[in-house]
Amino acid sequence: MTALRNRDFRRLWLAGLISDTGDWMLLVALPVLVYQRTGSTLGTSIAFLIELVPAVLITPLAGHLADRSGHRTRLLVAVSLGQAAALLPLLAGAHLLVLYGVIALQAALASLFDPAKNALLPTLVAEDQLVRANSLIGLNQNLGRLVGAALGGAALVTGGLPVIVIGDAASFLLAAALIWGVRPAKATAPLSGASSPRRGGHPFARRSVRVALAVTVIIDIGQGLFIVLFVVFVARNLHGNAAENGFLRGVQAIGAIAGGLVLARATRVRAGRLVGLACLAFGAVAVLTWNLPHATTAEPVYAALFICVGIPGVAILSGLISSLQQWTTDGERGRVFAAFGAASAFGQAVGMVAAGILGDRLGAVPLLNVQAICYLAGGVAALVGIADVGGSPSPDRPADRAEVSRAAGA
C-alpha cells in the first residue's frame, strides 16, 4: 500500500479512521432516537432532510474555501473542532428539537470538510495512486463503521446517549491534532500535452464530470430511501431492535474493508468502469436482500448479504471521487466536490421525501426495491458516460479521443 508510506496521507487516513469510528456511534443512534420519538417514517425523514439542507445552501462557500489550497489543512482542523463542540447540546437531553439542531449543525460542518479533504488528497499522492488512496479512505471509513456502529447500537441500549456524545467528541479532537501536522507536498497540474482532458474550459462542461455528478444524484435517491427505511425494515420486516440495527449496519463494513484492501493493492484500475460495475453489483444484491423476508428473517442471512453489498459500496465511492479528481485541476476541485456534495444531498433529499410520504402507505420493501433500481440505472449511466483517464487518455481508445476533444474545446 504505497500511499500509506506517505507521512501526510497516513496522518489524514488515521484522522479519518478515528473520526469515523466516533461518527458511526452517533449515526446509528440518531435515527433510532428520532424514530422512537416520532413513531413514523415521516418524522425520521424530516430529521435527515434537515441534515441535507446545509449541503445545498453552503455549496458556493464550501467550494470557495476548498479551492484556497494554502488554507485547506487549517480549514479541516477548524471544522473538526467545531464538530466536537456541536455535539455538546446532546448532553442536555435527546429532545426532538435538540436532535434536529445537532443534525443540521453537523451537516453544515461536514459540507465544509468533505470538499476540502477531497481537494487536498491529490496534493498528497501521485495521480496513478488516486484510486488506491481513495480506496484506503473508504477502508478507514468502513473500519470506523464496523467498530462504531456496533458500539453505537450497544451503547444506546446500555450506556445511553452521553457515552456516545463523549466518544464522538473525543474522536474529532484527535482527528484535528493529526490533521494539523499534514503538509501538502505539491499542487497538481494538468496532464501534459494539448490533449489533456483537463486543459482549459469550465470543469462542469466536461462530459465525464457531468455524468459522474448525475450518477451521484441517481444512486443517492436510492440511498435516501435506504436511510429512512432501513430502521423501519429492521423493525417491521425483520422484527429487530436497536442492537440488531447497529449490528447489520456495522457488518456491511466487513465487505467494504475487503473491497478496500483489494482496491488498495490493485493496479491499472479504471475509475469510471469501476463505478459502473460496482453499481450493478450493488443493485443485484439489494434486490435479493429486500425481498428475502418472505422466505426467512434469520439474522445470519442478512448479515451475510450486508457483508456482500459492502464490497461494491466502497468501490462506487472510490471510483466516483477518483474520476472527479482525475478530470479536474487543483484550482477547481473545491467547486466540483462542493457540487458533488450538493448532488448527493439533492438525491438523498428526493429519496427521503419519497420515503417519508410513501413509506407508511406502501411499506418499506417496495420502496427499497426502487433503491436497487437506482443503483442499476447508475451503473449503466457510468459505463456509458464516464471516460477513464488512467493516468492519461489513450489516443487508441475512441471514447478517450472523443472525451479529450470535448474537454479541450470546452
C-alpha positions in Angstrom: 0.0 0.0 0.0 2.3 2.7 -1.3 0.0 5.6 -0.3 0.3 4.7 3.4 4.1 5.1 3.2 3.4 8.8 2.7 3.5 10.5 6.1 1.0 13.2 5.3 -1.5 10.9 3.7 -1.1 8.5 6.6 -2.0 11.2 9.1 -5.1 12.2 7.0 -6.0 8.5 6.8 -5.6 7.9 10.5 -7.6 11.0 11.4 -10.4 9.8 9.3 -10.4 6.4 10.9 -10.7 7.8 14.4 -13.3 10.4 13.5 -15.4 7.9 11.5 -15.5 5.5 14.4 -17.0 8.2 16.6 -19.3 9.3 13.9 -20.8 5.9 13.4 -21.7 5.6 17.0 -23.8 8.7 16.6 -25.1 7.8 13.1 -26.6 4.6 14.4 -28.1 6.2 17.5 -29.8 9.3 15.9 -32.2 7.6 13.5 -33.3 5.2 16.2 -33.9 8.0 18.7 -35.8 10.1 16.2 -38.0 7.1 15.2 -38.6 6.3 18.8 -39.8 9.9 19.5 -41.9 10.3 16.3 -43.1 6.7 15.6 -43.3 7.4 11.9 -41.2 7.3 8.7 -42.2 10.9 8.1 -40.6 12.1 11.4 -37.5 10.1 10.6 -37.3 11.5 7.0 -37.7 15.1 8.4 -34.6 14.6 10.5 -32.5 13.5 7.6 -33.9 16.2 5.3 -32.7 18.7 7.8 -29.2 17.1 7.5 -29.2 17.7 3.8 -30.3 21.3 3.6 -26.9 22.8 4.6 -25.0 20.8 2.0 -27.1 22.6 -0.7 -27.2 26.1 0.9 -23.4 26.4 1.6 -22.1 24.8 -1.6 -20.7 28.1 -3.0 -18.9 28.9 0.3 -17.6 25.3 0.6 -16.2 25.3 -2.9 -14.5 28.7 -2.5 -12.9 27.7 0.8 -11.8 24.3 -0.5 -10.1 25.9 -3.6 -7.9 28.0 -1.3 -5.1 25.4 -1.4 -2.9 27.1 1.2 -5.7 27.0 3.8 -7.1 23.5 3.5 -5.4 22.0 6.5 -6.4 24.8 8.8 -9.9 24.6 7.5 -10.1 20.9 8.2 -8.8 21.4 11.8 -11.2 24.2 12.5 -14.2 22.2 11.2 -13.1 19.2 13.3 -13.0 21.3 16.4 -16.4 22.8 15.5 -17.9 19.3 15.1 -16.7 18.4 18.6 -18.3 21.5 20.1 -21.6 21.0 18.2 -22.2 17.7 20.0 -22.4 19.2 23.4 -26.1 20.2 23.4 -27.0 16.5 23.2 -25.6 16.1 26.8 -28.6 18.2 27.9 -31.1 15.6 26.6 -32.3 13.9 23.5 -35.3 16.2 22.9 -36.5 16.2 19.3 -35.6 19.8 18.6 -32.1 19.3 20.0 -31.6 16.2 17.8 -32.7 18.2 14.8 -30.5 21.1 15.6 -27.4 19.0 16.1 -28.1 17.1 12.9 -28.2 20.4 11.0 -25.1 21.8 12.5 -23.0 18.7 12.0 -24.2 18.5 8.4 -23.2 22.1 7.7 -19.7 21.5 9.1 -19.3 18.2 7.1 -20.3 20.2 4.0 -17.2 22.3 4.5 -15.0 19.4 5.5 -15.5 16.9 2.6 -14.8 19.2 -0.4 -11.6 20.4 1.3 -10.5 16.8 2.1 -11.2 15.6 -1.5 -9.3 18.6 -3.0 -6.4 18.1 -0.6 -5.9 14.4 -1.3 -4.4 14.8 -4.9 -1.8 17.1 -3.5 -0.6 14.3 -1.2 -0.3 11.4 -3.6 0.6 10.8 -7.3 -2.3 10.7 -9.8 -1.7 7.0 -10.5 -2.3 6.4 -6.8 -5.7 8.1 -6.6 -7.9 5.1 -6.8 -5.8 3.2 -4.3 -5.7 6.2 -1.9 -9.4 6.8 -2.1 -10.0 3.1 -1.5 -7.9 3.4 1.6 -10.0 6.4 2.7 -13.1 4.2 2.1 -11.4 1.4 4.0 -10.9 3.5 7.1 -14.5 4.8 6.9 -15.7 1.2 7.0 -13.4 0.2 9.7 -14.9 3.1 11.7 -18.4 1.8 10.7 -17.6 -1.7 11.8 -16.5 -0.7 15.2 -18.6 2.5 15.7 -21.9 1.1 14.5 -21.7 -1.9 16.9 -20.6 0.3 19.8 -23.4 2.8 19.0 -26.1 0.2 19.0 -24.9 -1.3 22.2 -24.2 2.0 23.9 -27.7 3.2 23.1 -29.2 0.2 24.8 -26.8 0.1 27.8 -25.0 3.4 28.4 -27.2 5.9 26.7 -26.6 9.0 24.5 -24.0 10.7 26.8 -21.5 7.9 26.3 -21.9 8.2 22.5 -21.5 12.0 22.6 -18.3 11.9 24.6 -16.8 9.2 22.4 -17.6 11.1 19.1 -16.3 14.5 20.5 -13.0 12.9 21.5 -12.6 11.4 18.1 -13.0 14.9 16.5 -10.3 16.3 18.8 -7.9 13.5 18.0 -8.6 13.9 14.3 -7.9 17.7 14.5 -4.5 17.0 16.1 -3.5 14.6 13.4 -4.6 16.8 10.5 -2.7 19.8 11.9 0.5 18.0 11.0 -0.4 17.4 7.4 1.8 19.4 4.9 0.8 19.1 1.3 3.8 18.5 -0.9 2.6 19.8 -4.2 -0.2 21.3 -6.2 -1.3 19.1 -9.0 -1.1 20.4 -12.5 -3.0 19.4 -15.6 -1.7 16.4 -17.6 0.9 17.4 -20.1 0.1 17.9 -23.7 -2.5 19.6 -25.7 -4.8 16.6 -25.5 -5.1 16.8 -21.7 -8.7 16.2 -20.7 -8.3 18.9 -18.0 -6.9 21.6 -20.2 -8.9 24.8 -20.2 -12.7 25.3 -20.0 -15.1 25.1 -17.2 -15.0 21.8 -15.2 -18.7 21.3 -15.4 -18.5 21.5 -19.2 -16.6 18.2 -19.2 -18.9 15.2 -20.0 -17.3 12.8 -17.5 -17.7 15.4 -14.7 -21.4 15.9 -15.6 -22.1 12.2 -15.8 -20.3 11.4 -12.6 -22.5 14.1 -10.8 -25.6 12.7 -12.5 -24.8 9.2 -11.3 -24.3 10.6 -7.8 -27.8 12.0 -7.9 -29.3 8.8 -9.2 -27.7 6.4 -6.7 -28.3 8.9 -3.8 -32.0 8.9 -4.4 -31.7 5.2 -3.6 -29.5 6.0 -0.6 -32.1 8.5 0.7 -34.8 5.8 0.5 -32.4 3.4 2.4 -31.5 5.9 5.2 -35.1 6.4 6.2 -36.5 2.9 5.6 -33.7 0.7 6.9 -34.7 1.3 10.5 -38.3 0.5 9.5 -37.2 -2.6 7.6 -35.3 -4.0 10.5 -38.1 -3.2 13.0 -41.1 -4.3 10.9 -39.8 -6.9 8.4 -37.0 -8.5 10.4 -38.5 -7.8 13.9 -35.2 -6.5 15.2 -34.3 -4.0 17.9 -31.7 -1.2 18.2 -28.8 -3.6 18.8 -29.7 -5.6 15.6 -30.0 -2.3 13.7 -26.5 -1.3 14.7 -25.1 -4.8 14.0 -26.5 -5.0 10.5 -25.3 -1.5 9.6 -21.9 -2.4 11.0 -21.3 -5.7 9.3 -21.6 -4.1 5.9 -18.2 -2.7 6.7 -16.6 -6.2 6.6 -17.3 -6.4 2.9 -16.2 -2.8 2.4 -13.0 -3.5 4.2 -12.3 -6.5 2.0 -13.1 -4.5 -1.1 -11.0 -1.6 0.0 -8.0 -3.8 0.7 -8.3 -5.4 -2.8 -8.6 -2.0 -4.5 -5.7 -0.6 -2.4 -3.4 -3.2 -3.9 -4.9 -3.2 -7.4 -3.0 -1.6 -10.3 -4.4 -0.1 -13.5 -7.9 0.4 -12.1 -10.1 2.5 -14.4 -12.3 4.6 -12.2 -15.3 5.0 -14.5 -15.6 1.3 -15.2 -15.2 0.6 -11.5 -18.2 2.8 -10.7 -20.4 1.2 -13.4 -19.7 -2.5 -12.4 -19.9 -1.8 -8.7 -23.3 -0.1 -9.1 -24.7 -3.1 -11.0 -23.4 -5.5 -8.3 -24.8 -3.4 -5.5 -28.2 -3.3 -7.2 -28.3 -7.0 -7.7 -27.5 -7.8 -4.0 -30.0 -5.2 -2.9 -32.9 -6.8 -4.9 -32.2 -10.1 -3.1 -31.9 -8.5 0.3 -35.2 -6.6 0.3 -37.3 -9.4 -1.0 -35.9 -12.2 1.2 -38.1 -11.7 4.3 -40.8 -13.7 2.6 -38.5 -16.7 2.9 -36.5 -16.1 6.1 -35.8 -13.4 8.7 -32.7 -15.2 10.1 -30.2 -12.6 11.2 -27.1 -14.5 9.8 -28.6 -14.5 6.3 -28.9 -10.7 6.4 -25.5 -10.3 8.0 -24.0 -12.2 5.0 -25.9 -10.1 2.5 -24.9 -6.8 4.1 -21.3 -8.0 4.1 -21.5 -8.7 0.4 -23.0 -5.4 -0.5 -20.2 -3.6 1.3 -17.7 -4.6 -1.4 -19.3 -2.7 -4.3 -20.3 0.1 -1.9 -16.7 1.1 -1.2 -15.8 0.7 -4.9 -18.6 3.1 -6.0 -17.5 6.0 -3.8 -13.8 5.4 -4.5 -14.4 5.4 -8.3 -16.6 8.5 -8.3 -14.2 10.5 -6.2 -11.2 9.3 -8.3 -13.0 10.2 -11.5 -13.7 13.7 -10.4 -10.2 14.2 -9.1 -8.7 13.0 -12.4 -10.9 15.2 -14.6 -10.2 18.4 -12.6 -7.2 20.5 -11.7 -6.2 21.8 -8.3 -7.8 25.2 -8.6 -11.2 23.8 -9.5 -11.6 20.7 -7.4 -13.1 22.5 -4.5 -16.0 23.7 -6.6 -16.5 20.3 -8.2 -16.5 18.5 -4.8 -18.8 21.0 -3.3 -21.2 20.3 -6.2 -20.6 16.6 -5.6 -21.8 17.0 -2.0 -24.8 19.1 -3.2 -25.7 16.5 -5.8 -25.5 13.8 -3.2 -27.7 15.8 -0.8 -30.2 16.6 -3.5 -30.5 12.9 -4.5 -30.9 11.8 -0.9 -33.5 14.5 -0.3 -35.6 13.2 -3.1 -35.4 9.7 -1.7 -36.1 10.8 1.8 -39.2 12.8 0.8 -40.5 9.8 -1.1 -39.8 7.5 1.8 -41.5 9.9 4.3 -44.6 10.4 2.2 -45.0 6.8 0.8 -43.3 4.7 3.5 -46.3 4.2 5.8 -48.6 3.7 2.8 -46.6 1.3 0.7 -44.3 -0.3 3.2 -40.5 -0.4 3.3 -39.9 -3.3 0.8 -41.5 -1.7 -2.4 -39.5 1.5 -1.9 -36.3 -0.3 -1.1 -36.7 -2.1 -4.4 -36.7 1.3 -6.0 -33.3 1.8 -4.3 -32.0 -1.2 -6.0 -33.3 0.0 -9.4 -31.5 3.4 -8.8 -28.1 1.6 -8.4 -28.7 -0.5 -11.5 -29.5 2.7 -13.5 -26.5 4.4 -12.1 -24.3 1.5 -13.2 -25.5 1.7 -16.8 -25.0 5.5 -16.9 -21.5 5.2 -15.5 -20.4 2.6 -18.0 -21.7 4.6 -20.9 -20.8 8.1 -19.8 -17.7 8.3 -17.7 -14.4 8.1 -19.7 -11.4 6.7 -17.9 -8.2 8.8 -17.7 -6.0 6.0 -16.4 -3.1 8.4 -15.9 -3.6 9.9 -19.4 -6.2 9.3 -22.1 -5.2 6.8 -24.7 -5.3 8.0 -28.4 -6.1 4.5 -29.3 -9.4 4.4 -27.5 -12.3 6.1 -29.4 -14.0 7.0 -26.1 -11.0 8.8 -24.8 -10.4 10.6 -28.1 -14.0 11.9 -28.1 -13.8 12.9 -24.5 -10.5 14.7 -25.0 -11.9 16.6 -28.0 -14.9 17.7 -26.0 -12.9 18.8 -23.0 -10.2 20.6 -25.0 -12.8 22.6 -26.8 -14.9 23.4 -23.7 
